[in-house]
Amino acid sequence: MSRLDVAGVTVVFDGTTVLDDVDISVADGEVVALLGPSGSGKSTLLRVIAGIIAPDAGTVSLDGVDVSALPTHRRGIGMVFQDNQLFPHRSTLDNVAFGLKMAGVGRRERDAAAADWLARVGLDGFGSRPVTELSGGEAKRVALARTLATRPAVVLLDEPLTGLDRELHDRLTVEVSDILRAAGATAILVTHDRDEAAAIADRTVTLGAPGTHR
């Protein structure tokens, strides 16, 4: 994993400033929760870090190297989306192995790695199961395993536990925290839930507070 530094990032959409001179640093192996009201630009910031959106100003650096000009697939950044974005026509194993396949990893090696990650997220033996038959919590864990299997420099999680009932949400909060810690992940978690942020992250940054969103 890597140190992440966001410096002076500004994003303007149709004349409206969504992010205004944002600075955030995340240490190697640190998990930071990003809080803030709706419209504060939390998800936009993740997309800037991932290279999906180009900022109007500012830089994104990994281990001191400016990656702002690199395309998404060359940044080594993994993203877990709110809606999981699993491939319904692929098995659970093939979903987890997808990023490794795109990276050119051979079938035997990527299947072994995918099976290992399924075991790490508590889904040992689920490889052949269609993702359409997974429960909501199982699908969330598959999405996380797929991202971590590629060993990204930074993991971005955009409200990954939204839409779950409270009991399952609380259980997965603990599981996600354990999985990120075991992987030594450098990560940013976007959430509206302060309790979730406190349970998963090492510290919390509020977008709009001094030093982040001026």
Secondary structure by P-SEA (a helix, b strand, c coil): cbbbbbcbbbbbccccccccbbbbbbcccbbbbbbbcccccaaaaaaaaaccccccccccccccccccccccccccbbbbcccccccccccaaaaaaaaaaaacccaaaaaaaaaaaaaaaccccccccccccccaaaaaaaaaaaaacccccbbbbccccccccaaaaaaaaaaaaaaaaaacccbbbbbccaaaaaaccccccccccccccc
